[in-house]
């Protein structure tokens, strides 16, 4: 008796699960089973294409990247069996432009890429040599977004939710956005394209839009602050859920006031490279109390006493952040904001799970007072601390007994990053013994020796260890550390010893043993890098015995 074919629902559920695992190979094999299965498998495959190696910008997968973009573009003019471009959820025009620039100097590759029906997208530079990458990207984006809109009109299905680009002309952006009714996220490299017209287009055609990210330099014109504020004001009030600015910028009172109009909807706010006027205006965000993730990073050149002397500013910022009862992830990288740190850590309604504090050149007494409150955040799972500037005097200082004690009380910590801190040998031992849940541990500091390897090797869940302190490990201690690790609990572990002293150089056959043991027994990686090159061969001594 012939078996009944699987129903479309079962095939759909199976492909959705495989797509959730980003298993491209299995999805591709499914697409070869039959046309019925291919229609589902390929939809799921292209819906996650931004996670593929071909989309990662890795030079090793240039051919795959060209082939992927060629199929997406050809599908927009009906030259493929399935409408791949309509399945895409993230349209990364920046990646397309990089792909085109990579080909621009090779006429043979360009001829292959633009053969057949692709020829209509080719835009030669002036003089007829090679191609104009920006013009080609615009032509392709026009075709893709037009087809996405037509597909949505015909089927009622629309997938493309995220648009990313490096060099997107403002007039074209409004056209593309108007075609993408499902757009929720916009990631741009040039903030100058954000104007009132773009915001009005989003408001009219993209009712689910909620996420904006700016990379690279935002327009440095004299009206940049006012222009970005006008963009935010033109969006529907309380519609933005996430805003991130990861670049040099000119935002200030106007932008932050406009952002405050989205206070009840904002869940994620990332503000980096803030100039003094923006730092002084942070209190204007007082309505943004629904935040779950918050990052504040000032310019490194910001003068410390400019802030620490302004008690009103510090109180306003402390009061605002302390009122964010849903805040779980907080990052602060600045000078002169120790008081803010202290007040936030002591806030009774804040229960952070992720905390990153980097404060350079702060007054030692203020910093110690702020860190004394660290143990109150006993829900922390992820902690990063940058304690002071990298000064020679701190090689002997370490974290200090009080701060080390606070860290050791955070029993739920799974990730601890002290790479921007100076940690002593004894402090590493104390931390490793006190925090059995650690799976990621990285630290810098002065000299550390074999004594830290036993407690580190006893961490049952350790998967990542990075040691940037000056290490004086011997072969016997490293071997003992390796065999102490559990083949199951520590499976896949990556260990980087990044600053080993040449005075404790490890013989090549012993290094090979360590690398092989980690690779074969633990399915992990071991890497050892020496701190400085020796002057002569005579200075290299194997003290592994």
C-alpha positions as CSV (number, residue, x, y, z in Angstrom):
1,X,0.0,0.0,0.0
2,X,1.4,3.3,-1.1
3,X,2.1,5.8,1.7
4,X,0.2,9.1,1.7
5,X,2.2,12.2,1.0
6,X,2.9,14.6,3.9
7,X,0.4,17.4,4.2
8,X,1.5,20.9,3.4
9,X,1.0,21.8,7.1
10,X,3.5,19.2,8.2
11,X,6.0,20.3,5.6
12,X,5.5,23.9,6.6
13,X,6.1,23.1,10.3
14,X,9.2,21.1,9.5
15,X,10.7,23.9,7.3
16,X,9.9,26.5,9.9
17,X,11.8,24.5,12.5
18,X,14.8,24.0,10.2
19,X,14.8,27.8,9.3
20,X,14.7,28.7,13.0
21,X,18.0,26.7,13.4
22,X,19.5,28.5,10.4
23,X,20.1,25.2,8.8
24,X,20.6,26.3,5.1
25,X,22.0,23.0,3.9
26,X,18.9,21.0,5.0
27,X,16.5,23.6,3.6
28,X,18.3,23.4,0.3
29,X,18.1,19.6,0.2
30,X,14.4,19.8,1.0
31,X,14.0,22.1,-2.0
32,X,15.2,19.3,-4.3
33,X,12.6,16.8,-3.2
34,X,9.7,18.1,-5.3
35,X,8.2,21.4,-6.5
36,X,5.6,21.1,-3.8
37,X,8.2,21.0,-1.0
38,X,10.5,23.5,-2.8
39,X,7.8,26.2,-2.7
40,X,7.9,26.1,1.1
41,X,11.6,25.3,1.6
42,X,12.8,28.1,-0.6
43,X,10.5,30.6,1.0
44,X,12.0,29.8,4.4
45,X,15.5,29.7,3.0
46,X,15.3,33.2,1.5
47,X,13.5,34.5,4.5
48,X,16.7,33.9,6.6
49,X,19.3,34.7,3.9
50,X,20.7,37.6,5.9
51,X,22.1,35.0,8.4
52,X,23.9,33.1,5.7
53,X,27.7,33.1,5.1
54,X,27.0,34.7,1.7
55,X,25.5,37.7,3.4
56,X,28.1,38.1,6.2
57,X,30.6,40.1,4.1
58,X,33.2,37.4,4.5
59,X,35.7,37.5,1.5
60,X,35.8,33.7,1.5
61,X,32.2,33.6,0.2
62,X,32.3,36.2,-2.5
63,X,31.1,33.7,-5.1
64,X,28.1,32.7,-3.0
65,X,27.2,36.3,-2.3
66,X,27.2,37.1,-6.0
67,X,25.1,34.1,-6.8
68,X,22.6,35.0,-4.0
69,X,22.1,38.6,-5.2
70,X,21.8,37.5,-8.8
71,X,19.0,35.1,-8.0
72,X,17.2,37.8,-5.8
73,X,17.5,40.4,-8.5
74,X,16.4,38.1,-11.4
75,X,13.4,37.0,-9.4
76,X,12.2,40.7,-9.3
77,X,11.8,40.6,-13.1
78,X,10.2,37.1,-13.2
79,X,13.3,35.3,-14.4
80,X,13.2,32.6,-11.7
81,X,10.8,29.8,-10.9
82,X,9.9,31.3,-7.5
83,X,9.8,35.0,-6.5
84,X,12.8,34.8,-4.1
85,X,12.9,38.6,-3.5
86,X,9.4,38.5,-2.2
87,X,10.5,36.0,0.5
88,X,13.3,38.2,1.8
89,X,12.7,39.7,5.3
90,X,15.8,41.9,5.4
91,X,16.9,43.8,2.3
92,X,20.6,44.7,2.9
93,X,21.4,47.2,0.1
94,X,24.7,47.9,1.9
95,X,25.7,44.3,1.3
96,X,24.7,44.5,-2.3
97,X,26.8,47.7,-2.8
98,X,29.8,46.0,-1.2
99,X,29.3,43.0,-3.5
100,X,29.2,45.3,-6.6
101,X,32.3,47.2,-5.4
102,X,34.2,44.0,-5.0
103,X,33.5,43.1,-8.6
104,X,34.0,46.5,-10.0
105,X,37.7,46.0,-10.9
106,X,37.2,42.6,-12.7
107,X,35.5,42.9,-16.1
108,X,35.3,39.1,-16.5
109,X,33.4,38.7,-13.3
110,X,31.1,41.6,-14.1
111,X,30.3,40.1,-17.5
112,X,29.2,36.9,-15.8
113,X,27.2,38.7,-13.1
114,X,25.4,40.9,-15.7
115,X,24.9,38.2,-18.4
116,X,21.4,37.6,-19.9
117,X,18.5,39.5,-18.4
118,X,20.7,41.0,-15.7
119,X,22.2,43.3,-18.4
120,X,19.4,45.8,-17.9
121,X,20.7,46.6,-14.4
122,X,24.2,47.4,-15.5
123,X,25.1,51.1,-15.2
124,X,28.6,51.9,-16.5
125,X,30.7,54.7,-15.1
126,X,31.4,57.8,-17.1
127,X,33.7,56.8,-19.9
128,X,32.0,53.4,-20.2
129,X,34.5,51.5,-17.9
130,X,33.3,48.9,-15.4
131,X,30.2,49.9,-13.4
132,X,28.7,52.6,-11.2
133,X,28.0,50.5,-8.0
134,X,25.6,53.1,-6.5
135,X,23.6,53.4,-9.7
136,X,23.4,49.6,-10.1
137,X,22.3,49.3,-6.4
138,X,19.6,51.9,-7.0
139,X,18.3,50.1,-10.1
140,X,18.2,46.8,-8.3
141,X,16.5,48.2,-5.2
142,X,13.9,49.9,-7.5
143,X,13.1,46.6,-9.1
144,X,13.0,44.5,-5.9
145,X,10.8,46.9,-3.9
146,X,8.4,47.2,-6.9
147,X,8.1,43.5,-7.1
148,X,7.6,43.1,-3.4
149,X,4.7,45.6,-3.6
150,X,3.1,43.8,-6.6
151,X,3.5,40.4,-4.8
152,X,1.8,41.7,-1.7
153,X,-1.1,43.1,-3.8
154,X,-1.5,39.8,-5.6
155,X,-1.2,37.4,-2.7
156,X,-1.9,39.5,0.4
157,X,1.5,38.3,1.7
158,X,4.3,40.7,2.5
159,X,7.5,39.7,4.3
160,X,10.2,42.4,3.8
161,X,10.4,44.1,7.2
162,X,13.9,45.5,7.4
163,X,15.7,47.9,5.1
164,X,19.4,48.5,5.4
165,X,21.6,50.7,3.3
166,X,24.9,52.5,3.0
167,X,24.3,55.2,0.3
168,X,20.6,55.6,-0.1
169,X,19.5,58.8,-2.0
170,X,16.7,60.5,0.0
171,X,14.3,60.7,-3.0
172,X,14.7,57.0,-3.6
173,X,14.3,56.1,0.0
174,X,10.8,57.6,0.2
175,X,9.8,55.6,-2.9
176,X,11.1,52.3,-1.6
177,X,9.6,52.8,1.8
178,X,6.2,53.6,0.3
179,X,6.3,50.1,-1.4
180,X,7.1,48.2,1.9
181,X,3.9,48.1,3.9
182,X,5.4,45.6,6.4
183,X,8.5,47.6,7.1
184,X,9.3,47.7,10.8
185,X,13.0,48.5,10.9
186,X,15.3,51.0,9.1
187,X,19.1,50.8,9.4
188,X,21.1,53.6,7.7
189,X,24.6,54.7,7.4
190,X,24.0,58.4,6.7
191,X,21.6,60.2,9.0
192,X,21.3,63.2,6.7
193,X,18.6,61.3,4.7
194,X,16.3,61.4,7.7
195,X,13.9,64.3,7.0
196,X,10.3,65.1,7.5
197,X,9.3,63.6,4.1
198,X,10.8,60.2,5.0
199,X,9.0,60.3,8.3
200,X,5.7,61.2,6.7
201,X,6.1,58.3,4.2
202,X,6.8,55.9,7.0
203,X,3.7,57.2,8.9
204,X,1.5,56.8,5.8
205,X,2.6,53.4,4.5
206,X,4.3,51.6,7.3
207,X,2.0,51.3,10.3
208,X,4.3,48.7,12.1
209,X,7.5,50.8,11.8
210,X,9.2,50.8,15.2
211,X,13.0,50.5,14.9
212,X,15.7,53.0,13.7
213,X,19.5,52.5,13.7
214,X,22.1,55.0,12.5
215,X,25.7,54.0,11.8
216,X,28.6,56.1,10.8
217,X,28.5,59.9,10.9
218,X,25.2,61.6,11.3
219,X,24.9,64.8,9.3
220,X,27.2,67.3,11.0
221,X,25.4,70.4,9.6
222,X,24.4,73.2,12.0
223,X,20.8,72.1,11.8
224,X,21.4,68.3,12.4
225,X,19.9,68.3,15.8
226,X,16.8,70.2,14.6
227,X,16.5,68.0,11.5
228,X,16.5,64.7,13.4
229,X,14.1,66.1,15.9
230,X,11.7,67.0,13.1
231,X,11.9,63.4,11.8
232,X,10.9,62.0,15.2
233,X,8.1,64.6,15.6
234,X,6.7,63.6,12.2
235,X,6.4,59.9,13.2
236,X,3.2,58.9,15.1
237,X,3.6,59.7,18.8
238,X,4.6,56.7,21.0
239,X,5.4,54.5,17.9
240,X,9.1,54.1,18.1
241,X,10.3,51.0,20.1
242,X,14.0,51.2,19.4
243,X,16.5,53.9,18.5
244,X,20.3,53.4,18.2
245,X,22.9,55.9,17.1
246,X,26.3,54.2,16.7
247,X,28.4,57.0,15.3
248,X,29.6,60.6,15.7
249,X,26.6,62.8,15.9
250,X,25.3,66.3,16.7
251,X,22.2,65.4,18.7
252,X,21.2,67.6,21.6
253,X,18.2,69.1,23.3
254,X,15.9,69.1,20.2
255,X,16.5,65.4,19.3
256,X,16.2,64.2,22.9
257,X,13.0,66.2,23.5
258,X,11.5,64.7,20.3
259,X,12.6,61.2,21.5
260,X,10.8,61.8,24.8
261,X,7.5,62.0,22.8
262,X,8.0,58.2,22.2
263,X,8.7,57.7,25.9
264,X,5.9,55.2,26.5
265,X,6.8,53.0,23.5
266,X,10.6,53.0,23.6
267,X,12.0,49.7,24.9
268,X,15.6,50.1,23.6
269,X,17.7,53.2,23.5
270,X,21.4,53.3,22.4
271,X,23.1,56.7,22.5
272,X,26.8,56.7,21.8
273,X,29.5,59.3,21.0
274,X,27.5,62.0,22.9
275,X,28.9,65.5,22.9
276,X,28.7,67.6,26.1
277,X,25.4,69.3,25.0
278,X,23.7,65.9,24.6
279,X,25.0,64.6,28.0
280,X,23.6,67.8,29.7
281,X,20.3,67.2,28.0
282,X,19.8,63.5,29.1
283,X,17.3,64.6,31.8
284,X,14.9,65.5,29.0
285,X,14.3,61.8,28.5
286,X,12.3,61.6,31.7
287,X,9.2,60.1,30.0
288,X,11.2,57.2,28.7
289,X,10.5,54.9,31.6
290,X,9.5,51.7,29.7
291,X,13.1,51.0,28.6
292,X,14.4,47.5,28.8
293,X,17.8,48.2,27.2
294,X,19.8,51.5,27.7
295,X,23.2,52.4,26.5
296,X,24.8,55.8,27.2
297,X,28.3,56.5,25.9
298,X,29.9,60.0,25.9
299,X,32.8,61.1,23.8
300,X,36.1,59.9,25.3
301,X,37.3,63.6,25.3
302,X,34.5,64.7,27.5
303,X,35.9,66.5,30.5
304,X,35.1,64.8,33.8
305,X,34.6,67.8,36.0
306,X,32.2,69.3,33.5
307,X,29.7,66.6,34.7
308,X,30.7,65.8,38.2
309,X,30.3,69.4,39.3
310,X,26.7,69.6,37.9
311,X,24.7,68.0,40.7
312,X,21.4,69.0,39.1
313,X,22.3,67.1,35.9
314,X,23.5,64.0,37.8
315,X,20.3,64.0,39.9
316,X,18.1,64.3,36.9
317,X,19.8,61.5,35.0
318,X,19.8,59.2,38.1
319,X,16.1,59.9,38.7
320,X,15.2,59.1,35.1
321,X,17.1,55.8,34.9
322,X,16.1,54.7,38.3
323,X,12.4,55.1,37.4
324,X,12.8,52.6,34.5
325,X,11.4,49.5,36.4
326,X,11.6,47.3,33.3
327,X,15.3,48.0,32.6
328,X,17.3,44.8,32.4
329,X,20.4,45.8,30.3
330,X,22.3,48.9,31.2
331,X,25.6,50.2,29.6
332,X,27.3,53.3,30.8
333,X,30.6,54.5,29.3
334,X,31.5,57.9,30.4
335,X,33.6,60.1,32.7
336,X,32.3,61.9,35.8
337,X,29.1,59.8,36.1
338,X,30.0,57.8,39.2
339,X,27.2,59.3,41.2
340,X,24.7,58.1,38.5
341,X,26.2,54.6,38.7
342,X,25.8,54.5,42.4
343,X,22.3,55.8,42.5
344,X,21.2,53.3,39.7
345,X,22.7,50.3,41.4
346,X,21.0,51.3,44.7
347,X,17.6,51.8,43.1
348,X,15.2,49.3,44.8
349,X,13.0,48.9,41.7
350,X,15.8,48.1,39.3
351,X,16.6,44.4,38.7
352,X,19.3,44.3,36.1
353,X,20.5,41.1,34.3
354,X,23.2,42.8,32.2
355,X,25.5,45.6,33.3
356,X,28.4,47.3,31.6
357,X,30.2,50.1,33.4
358,X,33.3,51.7,31.9
359,X,34.5,54.9,33.6
360,X,38.0,56.1,32.9
361,X,40.0,58.3,35.2
362,X,37.3,58.6,37.8
363,X,38.1,59.7,41.3
364,X,39.0,56.5,43.2
365,X,36.9,57.2,46.2
366,X,33.8,57.9,44.0
367,X,34.3,54.8,42.0
368,X,34.7,52.6,45.0
369,X,31.6,54.1,46.6
370,X,29.7,53.4,43.3
371,X,30.9,49.8,43.1
372,X,30.1,49.1,46.7
373,X,26.4,48.9,45.6
374,X,27.1,46.4,42.9
375,X,26.2,43.4,45.0
376,X,22.6,44.8,45.4
377,X,22.0,43.8,41.8
378,X,21.9,40.1,42.6
379,X,20.0,39.2,39.4
380,X,23.0,40.0,37.2
381,X,24.0,37.4,34.7
382,X,26.3,39.4,32.5
383,X,28.8,42.0,33.9
384,X,31.5,44.1,32.2
385,X,33.7,46.5,34.2
386,X,36.3,49.0,33.1
387,X,37.6,50.5,36.2
388,X,40.3,53.0,35.4
389,X,42.5,54.2,32.7
390,X,45.3,51.8,31.8
391,X,48.1,53.3,34.0
392,X,51.2,51.4,35.1
393,X,50.4,52.1,38.8
394,X,47.2,49.9,38.4
395,X,49.3,46.8,37.6
396,X,49.7,46.3,41.3
397,X,46.3,47.7,42.4
398,X,43.9,45.0,41.2
399,X,40.2,45.4,41.7
400,X,40.4,45.9,45.4
401,X,38.9,43.7,48.2
402,X,35.6,45.5,48.3
403,X,34.8,45.3,44.6
404,X,36.0,41.7,44.4
405,X,33.7,40.8,47.3
406,X,30.8,42.5,45.5
407,X,31.4,40.5,42.3
408,X,31.7,37.3,44.3
409,X,28.2,37.8,45.7
410,X,26.7,37.8,42.2
411,X,26.0,34.0,42.2
412,X,24.0,34.0,39.0
413,X,26.8,35.5,36.8
414,X,27.4,33.5,33.7
415,X,29.5,36.1,31.8
416,X,32.2,38.3,33.4
417,X,34.3,40.7,31.3
418,X,37.2,42.4,33.1
419,X,39.4,43.0,30.0
420,X,39.4,46.7,30.7
421,X,40.3,46.2,34.4
422,X,43.5,45.2,36.2
423,X,42.9,42.0,38.1
424,X,45.4,40.3,40.5
425,X,46.2,36.7,40.7
426,X,44.5,36.2,44.0
427,X,41.3,38.0,42.8
428,X,41.1,35.7,39.8
429,X,41.2,32.7,42.1
430,X,38.7,34.2,44.5
431,X,36.2,35.0,41.7
432,X,36.6,31.5,40.0
433,X,35.8,29.7,43.3
434,X,32.8,31.9,44.1
435,X,31.0,31.9,40.8
436,X,30.4,28.3,39.6
437,X,27.9,29.3,36.9
438,X,30.5,31.3,34.8
439,X,30.6,30.2,31.2
440,X,32.5,33.3,29.9
441,X,35.4,34.9,31.8
442,X,37.9,37.4,30.4
443,X,40.3,39.6,32.3
444,X,43.5,41.7,32.1
445,X,46.0,42.7,34.7
446,X,49.5,42.2,36.1
447,X,51.2,38.9,36.5
448,X,49.2,35.7,37.0
449,X,50.6,32.3,37.5
450,X,49.8,28.6,37.7
451,X,47.7,28.9,40.9
452,X,44.7,30.4,38.9
453,X,44.5,27.4,36.6
454,X,43.1,24.9,39.1
455,X,40.0,27.0,40.1
456,X,39.5,28.0,36.5
457,X,39.7,24.4,35.4
458,X,37.1,23.5,38.0
459,X,34.3,25.7,36.5
460,X,31.8,23.2,35.3
461,X,30.2,25.4,32.6
462,X,33.2,27.4,31.3
463,X,33.0,27.8,27.5
464,X,35.1,30.9,26.9
465,X,38.2,32.0,28.7
466,X,40.4,35.0,27.6
467,X,43.5,35.9,29.7
468,X,45.1,39.1,28.7
469,X,47.0,39.5,32.0
470,X,50.8,38.7,31.8
471,X,50.8,35.0,32.3
472,X,53.7,32.8,33.6
473,X,52.1,29.4,33.1
474,X,54.1,26.2,33.0
475,X,53.5,23.2,30.8
476,X,52.5,21.0,33.7
477,X,49.9,23.5,35.0
478,X,48.4,24.0,31.5
479,X,48.2,20.2,31.0
480,X,46.6,19.8,34.5
481,X,44.1,22.6,33.6
482,X,43.2,20.9,30.3
483,X,42.6,17.4,31.8
484,X,40.6,18.9,34.7
485,X,38.0,20.3,32.2
486,X,34.9,18.2,31.7
487,X,34.5,16.7,28.3
488,X,30.7,17.3,28.4
489,X,30.2,20.4,30.6
490,X,33.1,22.3,29.0
491,X,32.6,20.8,25.5
492,X,33.4,23.4,22.8
493,X,35.5,25.6,25.1
494,X,37.7,28.3,23.6
495,X,40.8,29.3,25.7
496,X,42.9,32.3,24.7
497,X,46.1,32.9,26.6
498,X,47.0,36.2,25.0
499,X,50.0,37.5,26.9
500,X,52.3,34.6,27.9
501,X,55.8,35.6,29.1
502,X,58.7,34.3,27.0
503,X,60.4,33.5,30.3
504,X,57.8,30.7,30.6
505,X,57.9,29.7,26.9
506,X,56.2,26.3,26.1
507,X,57.9,23.8,24.0
508,X,56.4,23.3,20.5
509,X,55.5,19.7,21.1
510,X,53.7,20.6,24.4
511,X,51.8,23.4,22.6
512,X,50.7,20.8,20.0
513,X,49.6,18.4,22.7
514,X,47.4,21.2,24.2
515,X,45.9,22.2,20.9
516,X,45.2,18.5,19.9
517,X,43.7,17.8,23.3
518,X,41.3,20.7,23.2
519,X,40.4,20.0,19.6
520,X,39.9,16.2,19.9
521,X,38.8,15.6,23.5
522,X,37.0,18.9,24.3
523,X,36.0,19.8,20.7
524,X,37.3,23.3,21.5
525,X,40.2,25.6,20.7
526,X,43.4,26.5,22.6
527,X,45.5,29.5,21.6
528,X,48.7,30.8,23.2
529,X,50.3,34.1,22.2
530,X,53.5,35.4,23.7
531,X,53.8,39.0,25.1
532,X,57.0,40.1,23.3
533,X,59.5,38.6,20.9
534,X,62.8,37.5,22.5
535,X,66.0,39.3,21.6
536,X,68.0,36.2,20.8
537,X,67.4,32.5,20.6
538,X,69.4,32.0,23.8
539,X,66.7,33.8,25.7
540,X,64.0,31.3,24.7
541,X,64.0,28.7,27.5
542,X,61.6,25.8,28.0
543,X,60.7,25.9,31.7
544,X,57.9,23.4,31.3
545,X,59.6,21.0,33.6
